[in-house]
Amino acid sequence: GTFGVSPPDVGIQNSGGIRNNFIIGPGDFTELHTFDIASFSNFISIVPDITPAHFKEILERTVSAMPNADGRFPQISGFTLVYDIAGTAQVLDASSNVTTPGTRIREVHLDDGTAIVTGGAVVAGAPSVAIATNDFSARGGDQYPFRGAPFTTLGVTYQQGLFEYVTHADGLN
């Protein structure tokens, strides 16, 4: 691609970056609506080569506050996720180092069927993944434990990405 990155395998958007708290009724959906939904200047970013164990660790963080809803809860694409709030919640220190590993993530399967986590354990030989997210999360926002993993910012805000998706995606226009 233009930015020298491969297409991502999965996408994760922190819920805190989705800001509208109202139902958008029938009728015109405008570009202004996309600013209501994606109101920050966060840029779409690709974090390549995240190992299966690191991916599970990031996902443990996303569900660590459940059943309380907060900004870390994930909106996902490219995979299915099963978690159990009865499991141990991951705890991080102020530097995003894991002090208590989580045990809530039970199953993670890529959309092509590839198993990353089964029965709560990382699958031996599972592939690394490239994650599409926003630069806020990639930099450790909401204490997502990317811990300095290199990433490429694509120069498009997530608002612009949403607008382009809504106006140009097959079946949506």
C-alpha positions in Angstrom: 0.0 0.0 0.0 0.8 3.7 -0.1 2.1 3.7 3.5 4.2 0.5 3.1 1.9 -1.6 5.4 0.0 -4.8 4.7 -3.8 -4.8 5.1 -4.7 -5.4 8.7 -6.1 -8.8 9.9 -8.3 -7.3 12.6 -9.7 -4.0 13.8 -10.2 -2.7 17.3 -11.8 0.6 18.2 -12.0 1.7 21.8 -15.6 2.5 22.8 -14.5 5.8 24.4 -13.8 7.1 20.9 -17.4 6.7 19.9 -19.2 9.7 21.2 -22.7 10.1 20.1 -25.2 8.9 22.7 -28.4 9.2 20.7 -30.2 7.2 18.1 -29.8 8.5 14.6 -33.3 8.2 13.1 -34.4 7.6 9.6 -33.5 10.1 7.0 -30.4 11.7 5.8 -27.1 10.7 7.4 -24.7 13.6 7.0 -21.0 14.2 7.3 -21.9 16.1 10.5 -23.2 12.9 12.0 -19.7 11.3 11.5 -18.2 14.1 13.6 -20.7 13.5 16.3 -19.8 9.8 16.3 -16.0 10.1 15.8 -15.3 13.4 17.4 -11.6 13.2 18.2 -8.6 13.8 15.9 -7.5 10.2 16.2 -5.8 8.7 13.1 -6.3 5.3 11.7 -3.2 3.3 12.4 -1.8 -0.2 11.7 0.1 -2.1 14.3 1.8 -5.0 12.6 3.2 -8.3 13.9 1.4 -8.5 17.2 2.0 -12.0 18.6 -0.9 -14.2 19.6 0.1 -13.8 23.3 0.3 -10.0 23.0 -3.0 -9.9 21.2 -4.7 -11.9 24.0 -3.1 -9.5 26.5 -4.5 -6.5 24.7 -7.9 -8.1 24.5 -7.8 -8.9 28.3 -7.4 -5.2 28.9 -10.4 -4.4 26.7 -12.7 -6.5 28.9 -11.0 -5.9 32.3 -13.6 -3.4 33.6 -16.7 -5.5 32.7 -19.4 -5.5 33.8 -18.9 -1.8 34.1 -18.9 -0.1 30.7 -16.0 2.2 30.0 -14.0 3.5 27.1 -11.7 0.5 27.0 -14.4 -1.9 25.8 -13.7 -2.9 22.2 -15.6 -2.6 19.0 -14.1 -5.3 16.8 -13.8 -6.4 13.2 -12.1 -9.4 11.6 -12.5 -11.8 14.5 -14.9 -13.1 17.1 -14.2 -12.8 20.8 -15.7 -14.8 23.7 -15.0 -13.5 27.2 -16.2 -14.5 30.7 -16.5 -11.8 33.3 -16.2 -14.5 36.0 -12.6 -14.8 35.0 -9.8 -12.8 36.7 -9.7 -9.2 35.4 -6.3 -8.1 34.1 -4.6 -5.5 36.3 -1.9 -3.1 35.0 0.4 -0.8 36.8 0.8 2.9 35.8 3.3 2.0 33.1 0.9 -0.5 31.5 2.9 -3.5 32.8 0.7 -6.5 33.6 0.7 -7.1 37.3 -2.2 -9.6 37.2 -2.8 -11.5 34.0 -6.4 -11.7 33.0 -8.3 -15.0 32.4 -11.4 -13.5 30.9 -10.6 -14.1 27.2 -11.8 -17.6 26.4 -12.0 -17.7 22.5 -10.5 -15.6 19.7 -11.0 -16.8 16.1 -10.1 -14.8 13.0 -12.9 -14.5 10.5 -11.2 -17.1 8.3 -11.5 -19.6 11.1 -7.9 -19.4 12.4 -7.9 -20.0 16.1 -5.8 -17.6 18.2 -7.2 -18.5 21.7 -9.2 -21.6 22.6 -10.3 -22.6 26.1 -8.5 -19.5 27.4 -5.1 -20.5 26.1 -3.1 -19.1 23.2 -3.0 -21.7 20.4 0.5 -23.0 19.7 1.5 -22.0 16.2 -1.2 -19.3 15.9 -0.1 -16.4 13.6 0.8 -12.9 14.6 -1.8 -10.3 13.5 -1.8 -6.8 12.1 -4.2 -4.6 14.0 -6.1 -1.6 12.6 -6.8 0.8 15.5 -6.5 4.5 16.2 -3.3 6.2 17.2 -4.7 7.0 20.7 -5.0 3.3 21.4 -1.8 2.3 19.6 0.0 4.8 21.9 -1.5 3.1 25.0 -4.7 5.1 25.4 -7.2 3.5 27.8 -4.0 1.6 29.0 -4.2 -0.7 25.9 -0.9 -2.5 26.5 0.7 -2.0 23.1 3.8 -1.0 25.0 5.6 0.9 22.3 4.9 -1.6 19.5 5.7 0.2 16.2 2.7 1.4 14.2 2.0 3.4 11.0 -0.5 6.2 11.0 -2.3 6.3 7.7 -3.0 10.1 7.6 -6.7 9.6 7.8 -8.8 10.4 10.9 -11.2 7.8 12.1 -14.0 10.3 11.3 -12.8 10.5 7.7 -12.6 6.7 7.6 -16.2 6.4 8.8 -17.4 9.0 6.3 -15.7 7.3 3.4 -17.1 3.9 4.5 -20.6 5.2 4.8 -20.5 7.1 1.5 -18.6 4.6 -0.6 -19.0 1.1 0.9 -21.0 -1.3 -1.3 -24.6 -1.6 -0.3 -24.5 1.5 2.0 -25.0 4.3 -0.5 
